[in-house]
């Protein structure tokens, strides 16, 4: 029995016609998939032409067999690959090399077949042995499932992956196996998710430790006929074939088979006709070959709770972190404030900007790369026209811009739709969505190809489960607790709005012209949004520096909109650690001048259309008691989901732009609506122009008066110096802090509200100037102990700390930090301790650097009296109370005695980090 036989039997039972082509390297000499120019291309041509509903791939597994790693204890072939050499050991030759080469070609053909099947609207199924991590002997075998290409294909196709023991299907041994498929019924299978390992790469799941059976069949050694015992496992048993056949058929035919889950009457989700790297004439074309009377069904399973929520967030993060998203190797790792962390540019986990420029897009397929190249060339033509003086008018609007957009849309599957701009939106969302699809972006559908897309309107989040974009954001595990208030769905405005009602009305009228909101009567609003779907929020008003007022929409108190929104994705923004990592890469890879530009997206958070059913949740009044209600169509400040939806759209747009930069040396980051671009190398000016032309092309509404840049840049409160590759706090913030510190020191009476404000700003500064952190402790301790509304003189320790911080912030050298990753000691330098007594303090320690024998190690012992160190003594308590300070003093003495010394071969200058192990957290921070 084989899969063909099992499918044929089901075709007769269900009533469909089976057409199947089998390709087998062992059974048919003509099935040579290695011949790329003839047999393989003819095979893939039939896939491209949508002759098949499902493509099944089972690449050879004999070169990946874990049994090879037991050759030392059981006679047999030796390993040909490992985790470090997944494509084969570099020293292979002869027969072993040929075996690996053939298997590698089959694996590459598998990846190609999956991508092309998806492009053609067909499903796929891949089977291979499970990756079980390290062996008992400590070796790490290679596995097909370690390939980053599969992670990218999962993001592209929406496939799931799961594992099983084949003994549950009649195999004589456990045979742990993994499958990868986008068949709808596959999502029902147990043991879903990628393999999970501990830090030593020991297998943790999803398969349980044991299969639950007792097996006598052994996989090591040879059979009586001389073949290895693993040989029979290469073929599927009858039960396995029947199970695979049922899995396929259940995905296509509603209620066709009993068991294996419950089918619904809902239509199977269509595969979009916007295929990556494949032009389609019509978006309405059919996506799978089937007879009209057959209705697709999606298999579902009754389960307590939500299965996706049961997935451990750490395992999910491990899965995404392993993905390369068509880039080469792992993303950049930052090292800042003594901690290593992944690089984050604000454009999502799948952003190419998280990789070094030379590594970006290296694993793109040819169609994706060709599309990016063509579009980059279009932008460069516009840039060169500017440089040569051939553009005689404003290039960022009018005929030139429309021409550029038309040429862009012509490269897309549906040019007519791509050229249209959705109502109440500035962005060419259809063109952006189609482009991201052709680029292989995992989050392209949310732009314009899903029910609650940006083009049709995204949900506020009340009464629905918010989406989870795991390839863009990490899973949210902590939530802000909103004030609990009585539900009042028609709130009165705050007093700050009463005096400026006409100003608010004027602002609302201006936004009405932009399509952001519209006025209506209360009666009509209640008819359009019945019951709790209409919530008139209280409005406050904040005076801006230019004299106008910003309306403040309260989505929490009374209206309780925010209380009912539960975000599932964690927004993350770049900061000093990312700036330092980008600077270090710039200094190391492209020495010389680097130029940076920063821009603001005007009303960015208000550029996201909400779905019409949710507009009533964002209603308000300009005048107290008025029957005129203002209903907002777009996101508004005061609604909890506004930052998420803008962040996700900006991330998608940023990834689009970054892919057009190809491998040029550019780093781009976004913090809310603040965009920063840094470029280096010979083509930096062209790349900078290309970047901003791309943003303008997709419709980004920049606040042109806020553009700034140069060799140094003030960005989101930090100062970035690309001449010295240093960063710090901006001049304006530094001056504010110095003025605040002057007012908080000198024994003056301090207003605690003002003190708390300054302390918050110091905390912000400490993100860049990490040396500040340990000195904030006494300030926080005092602020926590004193009531907020009081005014009093700070204690002496607080005054001393304030004076120290002021002195250092006024020192330019202390206000800047090098971007260079500090050298971290590979070993222990010394050990110290202290002893406190009534009349003395004893400090001691010895050198351990280089594992020096204690008999030969340098050491010190100092006995200090009350007269020498009076600050370590307290009347009636001796020195035992000051153990923290005396231990720190012992470490400082040892650092002077045993620390790096130029005369002993260490560098005379440079940045050094001393990592210390101690039972005292205060000293460890210092």
C-alpha positions, 0 to 999 in steps of 0.5 A: 500500500502507498499514498497513491493507493490510499488516495485512490480508495478515498476518491471512490468513496468521496467521489472525486477524480484523482490525478497524481504524479509521483517522483521517486529517485529510487524507483524511476531513473528518469525522475532526475530532479537534479536536472534543473534545465529540463525535468525539474523545470517541466515539473515546476511548470505544471505547478506554476500552471496550477495543475495540482491541488497539493504538492507533497515533498519527502526529501531524502533523510538518510544523510540526516539520520541520527543513527549515524551519530552512534557509529562509535558504539554501533557499526554503521555509516558516519555522520555527514552533517551537523548543526554547524555544517547543515549542508555537509561537512567541508571535508567530505569526498567521494561517495559521501560527498555525492550523497550529500550533494544529491540530498541537498539538491532535493532539499533546495527543490523542496523549498522551491516547490513549496514557494511555487505551489503557494504562488500557484494557489496550491497547498503543500505537505513536507515530511521529514524526521523530527529534530530531537536536539543533541544526542546522548553523546553530546553531538548535535545532528543536522536537521531539515527543520533547522533551515531558516528557509522553512521559517520564511516559507511558513511566514509566506504561506501560513503553514503550520508544523507539528510532530508525531510518533509513527508508531501511533500509525503502525510503525514498529519503532517510535519514528518521531516525525515532523510535518509542515503543511498549509492544508486546513486540516493540518491545524487540527493535529496535536503537538503543534509548533517548532521543536523547542530546546533548552540552553544545551539544545536538549529536546523539550517538545512538542512531542512528549518524552515517550510515545507510550508503547514498548518496542522491541525493534532496534534501529541500530546495526544490520539486518540478516540480509546485510541492510542497515536496520534503518533502511525499512523506515524509509517507506511509509506503512499502510496506516501512515499512507491512509492517515496522510490521504485522509488529512488531504481529503478532509482539507478539501471536502466538507463532511467527507470523512468521519473522525479526525475532528469536526467540520464546519459549514464555513468555506475554506479560506481562499488563498489570495491570488496576490502571489509573491513573485508571480504576476496575476491578471485578475484578483478574482481568479480561482485558487485551486482546481476543483469541481463547482459542486464541491465546497471547501471546508475548514476543519475545526476542533472543539477545545476548552479555551483558545489553543493559540493562547496555550502556546508558551510565549517563550517557545513562540519567541524562540520560533520567531527568533530562529527565522531569517526572513530571507536575510542571512544569518542571525540578526544584530545583537546589541550590548548595552548597559551590561545586557545583550538584547536583539536589535529593534528598529521599530519595523518589526521582528521580520524587518531586514533592518535588524540585520547588517546591510550586507546580510539583508535579502540574501535568501530572497528568491529570484522573483522577490529580488528582481521586483525590489531591484526594478522598483529601486531603479525606478526611484533612482531614475527620479533621484538622478533626474533631480541631481541632473537638474531635469526636474523643473518643478516640485518633485514630490507632488503633481505629474512627476510623482504620479508618473512614478506611482504609475510605473510602480503600480505597473509592476504589480499583479493588479495595477488598477487596484494598486493605483487607487487610494482608499477613502480617508487614507493618504497611503496607497495601501493596495499598492503597498500590500501587493508590493509586500506580498511580492517581497515575501513579507509575512504581514502583507495581508493586513494592509489591504487583503483581509476583512479588517485591513487598513484599506477597509478599516481596522478595529478599535478592539471592543467586543473582539479579540485583537489580532496576533502578528507574531512575525512582527511583534513579540507576545504581550505578557503585561498589561496596563491597568486602567482606572475602573469607572462607572459606565457613562456613555455620554460624558461631559467635557472637562473644564479645560475644554469649556473655555476653548469650545470654539477652538475645538470646533475649529479644529474639528472642522479642519479635520472634517475637511481631511475626512478624519471625522464628521458631525451628526445629530445625537438622534442619528448617531444613536440610530447608526450606533445603537446601545453601547456602540455609541460612546461620547467621550469627555474632551479636555484641551491642552494649549500648544506652543503655537497658541492652538489647542490639542483636543484630549479624548478620554477613552477610559473614564465613563466610556470604558473603551480602553478597559475593553481592549486587550492588546496581544502584541507588544510594541517595542521601540528603538533606543540608545542600545540600537543607536549604539549598535548601528553606530558601531556597525557604521564605524567598523564596516564603512569608516568615514562620513555618515549622514543622518536625516530625521523626519516626522510623519504629520498626524501619523496616528490619525492616518489609520482608518477604523472600521465603520462599525467602530466609529461610534466608539470614538464620538465626542462633543466640542460644545457642552450640551450641544446635540451635535456629535462629532464622530471620528473615522480614524484613530485618535489619541486617548484610544488604547489601540491607536499606537498599535495600529499605527505602529504596525502600518509604519512597520510594514511601510518601513520594511518595504522601504528597507528592501528597496535599499538592497544591501546599501549601508543604511540604518532606518528607525522609527519611534512612534512618528519620528523617523531616522535614516543614517547612510554611509558609503559612496552611494549614501546621498543617492540612498537617502534620497531613495529612502525618502522618495519611497516614503513619499511614493507610498503616501507618507505625509511628512511635516516638512518643517520638522526635517533635520539632519547632518553629521550630528542629530538630536533625535527623540531626546538623544544626541547622536554624533556620527563624527566621534560615534558617540551618543548622549542626551540632547542639549535641550534636555541636558540644560533642563536637567542641569537647571533642575539639579541646581534647584534641587541642591544647595540645601534649598526647599524642594517642591516634590511634584517638581522633584518627581518630574525631574527624576522621571527625566533623569530616568530617561537620560539614564537609558543613554548615560547608563552610569547614572543608574546607581546614583538614582537610588537615593533620589527614588528612595526619598521621593517614595517616602515623601508625600507628593504635595509637600515642599521640604529640604532634601536630606544630606545624601540627596543633596550630595547625589544631586551635586555629583550629578550636576557636576558630571552632566556639566562635564561634556565627557561625562555627557557622551558615551562611546558606541563601541561595545566594551571589552568584557573580561573573559575570566575572574580578576580578583576576589575581595571581602571585608570584615567589620569590627567595633574598632576597625575595618579589615579589607582583603583580597587576592588576584585570580587572573589567569588561574594563578595558584593561591601560593603565588598570587598577589594579595592584600590585607588592610586594617583601617581604624576609626580615625582613617575611615570615620564614615564607616563607623557609627556610634554604638554599632562599630563598622558592622553596619557599613558592610556594603560600603566596606565591600565596595571599598575593598573592590576599589582597592583591588581594582587599583592593585590588580586591574589592567595595567599598560605595563603588563600588556593591557591597552593604555586607553579604551573602554573597559567593563568590569563584571563583578559577582557579589551577593550585594546588588547595590555593589553589583550595579555600581 
